[in-house]
Amino acid sequence: MSDPLDMLTMEQAGNILQVQARTIRDYIKRYNLRHVKRAEGHKKPHKLYIMRQDLEQFIFNQWNNHK
């Protein structure tokens, strides 16, 4: 069983939804998918993460809205 507060990278979230990481970035912009921006250092100023519970809520909301 996974912790709902697990932080997922764009690639991990994409694997769960079977889409590419850039599609997850589009979901962030298009559907206001909640995410966290974390500073990673000088060369890569930030990286985006999604909490597992937010991804699960997004999936639930999208499926219920498209019936």
Order of alpha helices (4+ residues) and beta strands (2+ residues): beta-alpha-alpha-beta-beta-alpha
